[in-house]
């Protein structure tokens, strides 16, 4: 079996989008997460992973709705703030309620989800959300890799052949 340190080092080398999940349950709640992927096109589903037992997860499970804020490459302050376990995460951060969910300003994308299901996975809980609405912007998304934040750099050659 792989050692915990080796596992952390392995996963640190795999780039992931930096997202802040938000919900509204008698006030705004949000947390930075490192595991977020598309799951299905039909129906449109996404999967996010949160540490089990956290207040954020409990609030999300109660409301059964959540927003996905894909941070832009310049929003490392937001990533750190929402990863913190203390203080008012929404203080001095531009945000607004959109369809009853906290939406952060200036993000690369916004996704509004209804919770479809949750699945326990080790010390995390995966939440599967059905996309109800989504918007993208021209901002470059933030990526986390090798324990640092950065942006996405496109290759000059298209990944998919247009033919």
C-alpha positions as CSV (number, residue, x, y, z in Angstrom):
1,X,0.0,0.0,0.0
2,X,1.2,3.5,-0.8
3,X,2.4,5.7,2.1
4,X,0.4,8.9,2.9
5,X,3.3,11.2,2.0
6,X,3.9,9.4,-1.3
7,X,0.2,9.7,-2.1
8,X,0.2,13.4,-1.3
9,X,3.3,14.0,-3.5
10,X,1.7,12.0,-6.3
11,X,-1.5,13.9,-6.2
12,X,0.3,17.3,-5.9
13,X,1.6,16.7,-9.4
14,X,-1.8,16.3,-11.0
15,X,-3.3,19.7,-12.0
16,X,-6.8,20.5,-10.8
17,X,-9.1,23.4,-11.2
18,X,-9.5,25.6,-8.1
19,X,-13.2,26.0,-7.2
20,X,-15.1,27.4,-4.3
21,X,-18.4,25.6,-3.5
22,X,-21.0,27.9,-2.0
23,X,-24.5,27.5,-0.5
24,X,-26.9,29.5,1.5
25,X,-28.2,28.2,4.8
26,X,-29.2,31.1,7.1
27,X,-26.3,32.9,5.5
28,X,-23.5,32.3,3.0
29,X,-21.2,29.3,3.3
30,X,-18.3,28.4,1.1
31,X,-15.2,26.3,0.9
32,X,-12.2,25.8,-1.5
33,X,-12.1,22.3,-2.9
34,X,-9.5,20.6,-5.0
35,X,-11.5,17.8,-6.5
36,X,-14.1,18.9,-9.2
37,X,-14.9,17.2,-12.5
38,X,-17.6,16.8,-15.1
39,X,-19.4,13.6,-14.7
40,X,-22.1,13.3,-17.3
41,X,-23.4,15.2,-20.4
42,X,-26.9,13.7,-20.3
43,X,-28.0,14.7,-17.8
44,X,-25.5,17.4,-17.1
45,X,-23.8,16.4,-13.9
46,X,-20.7,17.5,-12.0
47,X,-18.9,15.8,-9.0
48,X,-17.2,17.7,-6.2
49,X,-15.4,16.3,-3.1
50,X,-15.6,17.8,0.4
51,X,-14.0,16.7,3.7
52,X,-16.6,14.6,5.5
53,X,-18.1,16.2,8.7
54,X,-17.4,19.8,7.8
55,X,-19.9,22.5,8.4
56,X,-19.9,23.3,4.7
57,X,-20.8,19.8,3.8
58,X,-23.5,19.7,6.4
59,X,-25.0,23.0,5.1
60,X,-24.9,21.8,1.5
61,X,-26.6,18.5,2.4
62,X,-29.4,20.5,4.2
63,X,-30.0,22.9,1.4
64,X,-29.5,20.4,-1.4
65,X,-28.2,23.2,-3.6
66,X,-24.7,24.6,-4.3
67,X,-22.8,26.9,-6.5
68,X,-19.5,26.2,-8.2
69,X,-17.2,29.2,-8.6
70,X,-14.3,28.3,-10.9
71,X,-11.7,30.8,-9.7
72,X,-9.9,33.0,-12.2
73,X,-6.0,32.8,-12.3
74,X,-5.7,36.1,-10.3
75,X,-8.0,34.9,-7.4
76,X,-5.4,33.1,-5.2
77,X,-6.6,35.3,-2.3
78,X,-10.1,33.8,-2.7
79,X,-8.7,30.3,-2.8
80,X,-6.8,30.8,0.4
81,X,-9.6,32.6,2.2
82,X,-12.2,29.9,1.5
83,X,-9.7,27.2,2.4
84,X,-9.3,28.8,5.9
85,X,-11.2,27.3,8.8
86,X,-11.5,30.7,10.6
87,X,-13.0,34.1,10.1
88,X,-15.7,35.4,7.8
89,X,-14.8,33.9,4.4
90,X,-17.0,36.4,2.6
91,X,-15.6,39.6,4.2
92,X,-14.0,42.0,1.7
93,X,-14.8,39.6,-1.2
94,X,-17.1,40.7,-4.0
95,X,-20.2,38.4,-4.1
96,X,-23.9,38.4,-4.7
97,X,-26.8,36.1,-4.4
98,X,-27.8,34.5,-7.7
99,X,-30.9,32.3,-7.6
100,X,-30.4,32.1,-3.8
101,X,-26.8,31.0,-4.0
102,X,-23.6,33.0,-3.2
103,X,-21.8,33.8,-6.4
104,X,-18.3,35.2,-6.3
105,X,-17.4,38.1,-8.6
106,X,-14.8,37.9,-11.3
107,X,-14.6,34.1,-11.6
108,X,-13.8,32.2,-14.8
109,X,-17.1,30.3,-14.5
110,X,-20.2,29.9,-12.4
111,X,-22.4,26.8,-12.1
112,X,-25.6,26.4,-10.2
113,X,-26.4,22.9,-9.1
114,X,-29.1,20.8,-7.4
115,X,-27.7,18.0,-5.3
116,X,-28.5,14.6,-6.9
117,X,-26.7,12.4,-4.5
118,X,-23.8,12.0,-2.2
119,X,-21.3,9.2,-1.9
120,X,-18.9,8.5,1.0
121,X,-15.3,8.0,-0.1
122,X,-12.7,7.6,2.7
123,X,-12.4,10.8,4.6
124,X,-14.3,12.8,1.9
125,X,-17.9,12.9,0.6
126,X,-18.5,13.3,-3.1
127,X,-21.5,15.4,-4.0
128,X,-23.0,15.0,-7.4
129,X,-24.9,18.0,-8.7
130,X,-27.2,18.4,-11.6
131,X,-26.4,21.7,-13.5
132,X,-29.4,24.0,-13.5
133,X,-27.6,27.0,-15.1
134,X,-24.0,28.0,-15.9
135,X,-22.0,31.0,-17.2
136,X,-18.5,31.4,-18.4
137,X,-16.3,34.4,-18.8
138,X,-13.1,35.2,-20.7
139,X,-11.0,35.0,-17.5
140,X,-8.4,32.3,-17.5
141,X,-9.1,29.6,-14.8
142,X,-6.9,29.0,-11.8
143,X,-5.1,25.7,-11.6
144,X,-3.5,24.1,-8.6
145,X,-0.4,21.9,-9.3
146,X,2.8,21.1,-7.4
147,X,1.4,22.9,-4.3
148,X,1.1,26.3,-6.1
149,X,-1.6,28.3,-7.9
150,X,-1.2,29.2,-11.6
151,X,-3.0,29.7,-14.8
152,X,-3.7,27.5,-17.8
153,X,-1.4,27.9,-20.8
154,X,-2.9,26.8,-24.1
155,X,-0.8,24.8,-26.5
156,X,-0.4,26.4,-30.0
157,X,-1.8,23.2,-31.6
158,X,-5.5,22.4,-31.2
159,X,-6.2,19.4,-29.0
160,X,-9.1,18.2,-31.2
161,X,-9.0,18.0,-34.9
162,X,-11.8,20.2,-36.3
163,X,-12.4,17.8,-39.3
